[in-house]
Amino acid sequence: MFARLANGNVAPKRVIEGQATNLSRTMHGIAYDSIHDEIVIPVALSGAILVFRADASGETPPLRAIQGTRTRLVRPHTVAVDPVNNEILTADPSNRAIFVFDRAANGNVAPKRMIGGERTGLLDIVGLDVDPKRNVIVAASRKGNGDKVGIFVFDRLANGDVPPRQFIGGPNSKLAHFRQVTIDPDTGNIFLAQQNTRMKQMEAYVLDKPRQGFQANQADEDDDSDSGRLDQMGFIAVYAPDDNGDIPPRAIIKGPGIRLAGAAGVALNPLKKEIIAVGGNGFQTFLLPEFFKPLIRRPATRP
Amino acid sequence: MRRVLISAIVAAAALAASWMPSTQASGSDESSLDDLLAADCVDDAALAIAQAAGRLPQEGGVASDDWPPDAIGGVIPPIRSVSDPFPTFDGLALDTVNNRVIFSDENRHSMLVYDRAAGGASNETTEPVQWVFGPKTQLGFIAGVEVDPVRKEFYTVNNDGGDRMVVFAYDDHGDVQPRRTLILPHQSWDIALAPKRDELAITVQQSNAISLFKRGARGTDAPIRTIRGLATELEDPHGVFFDEQHNELVTANHGNWTQIRPYTPYDPIVTDVGEYKSGAFHPSAITFHPADANGDVPPIRTIEGDLTGLNWPMGIDVDLTHDEIAVANYGDSSVRVFRRTGRGNVQPIRVLRGALTGIVGPVSVAIDTKNDELWVANYGDHSAVVFPRAANGNVRPKRIIRNAPKDTPTCGFTNASAAAYDSKRDEILVPN
C-alpha cells in the first residue's frame, strides 16, 4: 500500500504478507470495497479468494476465505467487488468462467452464478469489473491466436452459457496482450491496461510436457524493455460504456510515460481524476480530467 | 545504473514534451485542473509535467502517430511515478573455486557478479565485476541462480515473462546474448545443478513440480523426468538443492496448492479433467525426494510444522560437510538452519534474525564451507549480507554488499500486474 502522492523510489506504507495471510507471492488481481472497507484478492496458486480488513498490515489472517470443492475455483486470477449488490466476482482462466459469490461468503461456498461456456467466448480472463449503476459486468479475455481477444460486456445478472451483449475487439482495436480492466463509476467509461500489441504466445508446456510443435519467440511478449516502438508499446485504452465492435479506443495514454509502467494494471481515483497504471515493477499516475467525462469520439480532423 | 535510469527518465520526459501540442485548454477545464494540481503536486517538476499533461486531452489526436484516430489523450507523461531504479538481489550462487558470487536482479532484469571477498562496512554501492544487462540477455523477472565452476557458466530462470532458462559464461558482460537457452514451464523458480549426474533440477510453482533436464539441454528439449502430483507434497515449490551425495532433491515449499488443468487457456477445452480437487493452504515445508523420482512420488521425509518457523521459505542450500540445511525464510526475515536429516515438526538448530543482522525479505542463501561463511540475498533491502557460517541470533554481518547506497528504499514489486485505489486512506494498493 502506497500513499497516493508517493513519487520516486519509495517503500510501501504497509505490506500484508507472510504465511498466516494465506497470500502467495504471485497474485494478479485486487479490489477495494469502499462501503465495507475491505480488500479482496484472488490467490491463483491456492484456488482461493481472500478478504482482508482494508487497514490490515503485516502477517494478518484474512477475514474470510472462499475456497473448497463447492466453489469450483481452480486458479482465480482477477476479482471485482459489487458492494451495492453485495457480491464478489472472480474470473478463473482454468475454468474459463466468471463466478459470482455472495460478498460475505466464507469457506467452502458455491457461487451464486457462473458465466462460462462456448457462447460466452471467455477464455483467458485476466481482467474483471462490475458496474452496479448500469448493471453490467466487464471482462477482459484473450486467446493466443487472436480470435475473441478483447472486452466482453455481460448483463450483471447473466448466468450460464450466454453471449456477451457487447464485445470490443478485432484488428482495429489493437487489443492483444492486456490485463486489468476497470470502470469509472460515474460515467461507466471502461479503462483497460494493455502491456503490448503482440498477441500473447501460447505457453510452451501443457502440464509437464512441452507443447508439440512449439516455436519459441525470440522476443519476450511480457518483457517491458524492448525496442520502444510506439506501434508495439502498451497503453491505457478508454471506451464509452456502450462501445461495441472492432473499434479503436476513444481515449488513450501511451508513449514513454506509460511504457515505464508496462500497463498491466489500471486503477482510478475519480475524485482527483487520476489514473494509476501499474506494471514493470512500478506504477505511474496520470491526471486526466477529460477521461472522466462522457466520451464522445472527436470528429475526424484529417482528410 | 543510476545514471542509466535517470537518463532514461529525462529522455522520456523530453520525448513526451517534444510531442506536446501547444494550444491552451478551455477555461473551465483548466480551472478545475489547476485546483487538482495545486492540491496534489509534490514539487515544481511534477507540477510542470502535470500542467503539460493536462493540456493534452483538450488537444485531441496523437502527435507521435495517427492511432487511435480522433481519440483524446496520446503521449502523456505521468504526474507521479513510483519505481526503483536500482537492482534488487533475488537469487544467489556462490563459486568458491573461482571466487565469484552471482546474483539475479528481478527489478532491473540483470545479473550481477562480484568477487567473493567483495563488500565490507561501506555505505556506498559495491561495484560488480560483471553486469549482464540489456534486451539481448533475455532476462525478465528472473529468480534462482546456479553456477557451474568447472565450465565457468552461470544460469538463471525467468519466473515470469519469458519462460526460459538462460546460461552465460564468466566473461559475459553487458548486453550479451545467452550462450544457450532452454524453454521451461511457466513459473519456473529455481535451478539446481547435479554435476556428476550431468542434470538440472527446476522447480515449477504453477504445476507444483520439479522438472529434471540434462545439463546441456537447450531450446525446446523436454525434461527427462518430472516429479509432480498430489503424493509429492510439492506445493508452490521455490528453492531446490540437488544433493548428489545422498541422492536427494531438497525443496522449499510455500504450501499453496491447486490443480493445473490439462490445457492452457488457449487450448480446446478438455472435458475429462479427472476428479476436481479444490485449492488448499498448507504449512510451508521442506521436502526430500529421491533424486531418481519420476511421477507422483511421495517425499522420503519432510520438515514441516509450527516448531520449524518456516514462513514463505525461498532459496535453500545444503551444507554436506556439517549436514545442515539453510533456508531463506522470507516471511519473517530470517535464515533458519536445520539438521539435514531432520524430519517432521522440528526446531531449527540456529536462527539468524533481528535488526542487527540486516536480513530483510531474504530470497536466497548460500553456505560457503571453504571460507566458513553464510551468504544471504535480501529482496527487501538493497543488500546481501555475509555472516560467519555458524552465526546465530541477532548478530551483525561481517560484510555487506550493496547494490544501492545504504538506506535506499525499495518498492518491493515482483512483476506487479494490478492495482486498486483505497478512497478512505487515499492509498494505492498493488498486489504482487
Interface residues (C-beta under 8 A of the other chain):
Chain A: M1 F2 A3 R4 L5 A6 N7 G8 N9 V10 A11 P12 K13 R14 V15 E17 G18 Q19 N22 S24 R25 T26 M27 H28 G29 I30 A31 Y32 S34 D37 I39 I41 V43 A44 L45 S46 G47 A48 A54 D55 E59 A65 Q67 G68 T69 T71 R72 L73 V74 R75 T78 P93 S94 R96 N108 L123 D124 R142 K143 G144 N145 K174 R179 Q180 M202 E203 A204 Y205 V206 L207 D208 K209 P210 F214 A216 D220 D222 D223 D224 S225 D226 S227 L230 D231 A237 V238 P248 P249 R250 A251 I252 I253 K254 G255 P256 G257 I258 R259 L260 A261 A264 G265 V266 A267 L268 N269 L271 K272 K273 E274 I276 A277 V278 G279 G280 N281 G282 F283 Q284 T285 F286 L287 L288 P289 E290 F291 L295 R297 R298 P299 A300 T301 R302
Chain B: I9 A11 A12 A13 L15 A16 W19 D29 S32 L33 L36 L37 A39 D40 V42 D43 A46 A50 A53 G54 L56 P57 Q58 G60 G61 V62 S64 D65 D66 W67 P68 P69 D70 A71 I72 G73 G74 V75 I76 P77 P78 I79 R80 S81 V82 S83 D84 P85 F86 E106 N107 H109 P135 Q138 G140 F141 N158 D160 G161 G162 D163 R164 T181 I183 L184 P185 H186 Q187 V204 Q205 Q206 S207 A209 S211 G219 T220 A222 P223 T226 R228 D236 H254 G255 N256 W257 T258 Q259 I260 R261 P262 Y263 T264 P265 Y266 D267 I269 Y276 K277 S278 G279 A280 F281 P283 S284 L310 N311 W312 Y330 G331 D332 T408 P409 T410 C411 G412 F413 T414 N415 A416 S417 A418 A419 A420 Y421 D422 S423 K424 R425 D426 E427 I428 L429 V430 P431 N432
